[in-house]
């Protein structure tokens, strides 16, 4: 009798552990789905602002464990870091008609992954952005876009503007 109770109890504990694992996996799947939905909304908004169809690809595996990473001191989910790319794209297109045209004519894709330090490169219409869990902000990527996207001569060596400077200029405020 005692043996049967122990077997039943062990079976119940295993079932509970299995149920907890399912809930955990389900919650993780929900978080991942939520991250992907938010990123999709942000790139759609940026593309509307720019009048483009820039493709955004994300190395989701590189962001696995984002919320629990020790360097992620605010315990933000992956989308909070990936959205730097969409915010920068949106900001550049709001700078001026010239910058909006530069993006429309020269940027076709953005690839985002998690890296230990912020990294940016642009080649053949593809912007590659590596974002760390610390110290990254969309404005560094915005400056990179303004200075590097555009091909030979276009957008190269332009004075870097910020969103605030662009707004001041449009409102005729002194710098």
C-alpha positions as CSV (number, residue, x, y, z in Angstrom):
1,X,0.0,0.0,0.0
2,X,2.8,2.4,1.0
3,X,4.6,1.5,-2.2
4,X,1.5,2.3,-4.3
5,X,1.1,5.6,-2.6
6,X,4.8,6.5,-3.2
7,X,4.5,5.6,-6.9
8,X,1.3,7.6,-7.2
9,X,2.9,10.5,-5.4
10,X,6.0,10.4,-7.6
11,X,3.8,10.2,-10.7
12,X,1.9,13.2,-9.5
13,X,5.1,15.2,-8.9
14,X,6.3,14.3,-12.4
15,X,3.0,15.4,-13.9
16,X,3.2,18.7,-12.0
17,X,6.8,19.2,-13.1
18,X,5.8,18.4,-16.7
19,X,2.8,20.9,-16.5
20,X,5.1,23.6,-15.1
21,X,7.6,23.0,-18.0
22,X,4.7,23.3,-20.4
23,X,3.5,26.6,-18.8
24,X,7.0,27.9,-18.9
25,X,7.5,26.9,-22.6
26,X,4.1,28.4,-23.4
27,X,4.9,31.7,-21.6
28,X,8.3,31.8,-23.5
29,X,6.5,31.2,-26.8
30,X,4.0,33.9,-25.9
31,X,6.8,36.4,-25.1
32,X,8.6,35.5,-28.3
33,X,5.4,35.9,-30.3
34,X,4.8,39.2,-28.6
35,X,8.3,40.4,-29.4
36,X,8.0,39.5,-33.0
37,X,4.6,41.2,-33.3
38,X,6.0,44.4,-31.8
39,X,9.0,44.4,-34.1
40,X,6.7,43.8,-37.1
41,X,4.5,46.8,-36.1
42,X,7.6,49.0,-35.7
43,X,9.1,48.2,-39.1
44,X,5.7,48.7,-40.7
45,X,5.4,52.1,-39.1
46,X,9.0,53.0,-40.2
47,X,8.2,51.9,-43.8
48,X,5.1,54.0,-43.9
49,X,7.1,57.0,-42.7
50,X,9.8,56.3,-45.3
51,X,7.5,55.3,-48.2
52,X,9.6,52.1,-48.5
53,X,9.4,48.4,-48.0
54,X,12.7,47.8,-46.2
55,X,12.9,44.2,-45.1
56,X,13.9,43.6,-41.4
57,X,15.4,40.3,-40.5
58,X,16.3,39.4,-37.0
59,X,18.6,36.7,-35.7
60,X,16.2,35.7,-32.9
61,X,18.5,32.9,-31.7
62,X,21.1,35.6,-30.8
63,X,18.5,37.2,-28.5
64,X,17.6,34.0,-26.6
65,X,17.6,34.7,-22.9
66,X,17.6,38.5,-23.4
67,X,15.5,39.2,-20.3
68,X,17.7,37.1,-18.0
69,X,21.1,38.2,-19.4
70,X,23.2,39.8,-16.5
71,X,24.1,42.8,-18.7
72,X,20.4,43.5,-19.4
73,X,20.0,45.4,-16.2
74,X,16.4,46.5,-17.0
75,X,15.4,42.9,-17.9
76,X,13.9,44.1,-21.2
77,X,12.7,41.6,-23.8
78,X,14.4,41.3,-27.2
79,X,12.1,43.7,-29.1
80,X,13.3,46.6,-26.9
81,X,16.8,46.2,-28.5
82,X,15.7,45.3,-32.0
83,X,13.5,48.4,-32.2
84,X,16.6,50.6,-32.2
85,X,16.9,49.8,-35.9
86,X,13.3,50.7,-36.7
87,X,13.4,53.9,-34.6
88,X,16.6,55.0,-36.4
89,X,15.0,54.3,-39.8
90,X,11.9,56.3,-38.9
91,X,14.1,59.2,-37.5
92,X,16.2,59.4,-40.7
93,X,13.1,59.6,-42.9
94,X,11.7,62.4,-40.8
95,X,14.9,64.4,-41.1
96,X,14.3,65.7,-44.6
97,X,13.0,64.8,-48.0
98,X,16.5,64.3,-49.2
99,X,17.2,61.8,-46.4
100,X,13.9,60.0,-47.1
101,X,14.9,59.7,-50.8
102,X,18.3,58.5,-49.8
103,X,16.7,55.6,-47.8
104,X,14.2,54.8,-50.5
105,X,16.9,54.6,-53.2
106,X,19.6,52.8,-51.2
107,X,18.3,50.7,-48.4
108,X,16.5,47.5,-49.0
109,X,17.1,45.5,-45.9
110,X,18.2,45.7,-42.2
111,X,19.6,42.7,-40.4
112,X,19.7,42.8,-36.6
113,X,21.4,40.5,-34.1
114,X,22.6,40.6,-30.6
115,X,26.3,41.3,-30.2
116,X,28.6,42.1,-27.2
117,X,29.2,45.7,-28.5
118,X,27.3,47.9,-30.9
119,X,28.3,47.2,-34.5
120,X,27.1,48.7,-37.8
121,X,27.9,48.1,-41.4
122,X,26.3,48.9,-44.8
123,X,26.9,47.1,-48.0
124,X,24.9,46.6,-51.2
125,X,21.7,48.0,-49.8
126,X,21.9,46.0,-46.6
127,X,22.4,47.5,-43.2
128,X,23.7,45.1,-40.6
129,X,23.2,46.1,-37.0
130,X,24.6,44.3,-33.9
131,X,23.0,45.6,-30.7
132,X,24.3,44.8,-27.2
133,X,22.1,44.7,-24.1
134,X,23.9,47.8,-22.7
135,X,24.6,51.2,-24.0
136,X,22.9,51.1,-27.3
137,X,20.5,53.8,-28.6
138,X,18.8,54.4,-31.9
139,X,20.6,57.8,-32.4
140,X,24.0,56.2,-33.0
141,X,22.5,54.0,-35.7
142,X,20.6,57.1,-37.1
143,X,23.9,59.0,-37.4
144,X,25.5,55.9,-39.1
145,X,22.6,55.8,-41.6
146,X,22.9,59.5,-42.4
147,X,26.6,59.2,-42.9
148,X,26.9,55.9,-44.7
149,X,23.8,55.0,-46.7
150,X,23.6,56.3,-50.2
151,X,26.4,54.9,-52.3
152,X,29.1,57.0,-54.0
153,X,28.8,60.5,-52.8
154,X,25.2,60.4,-51.6
155,X,24.9,60.6,-47.9
156,X,28.7,60.4,-47.4
157,X,30.3,62.9,-45.1
158,X,27.0,64.8,-44.5
159,X,26.9,66.7,-41.3
160,X,25.2,64.6,-38.7
161,X,21.8,65.9,-37.6
162,X,19.7,64.8,-34.7
163,X,16.0,64.6,-34.7
164,X,15.9,67.6,-32.3
165,X,18.1,69.7,-34.7
166,X,15.9,68.7,-37.6
167,X,12.8,69.8,-35.6
168,X,14.5,73.1,-34.6
169,X,15.3,73.7,-38.3
170,X,11.8,73.0,-39.4
171,X,10.3,75.3,-36.7
172,X,13.0,78.0,-37.5
173,X,14.4,77.8,-34.0
174,X,18.1,78.8,-33.5
175,X,20.5,76.0,-32.8
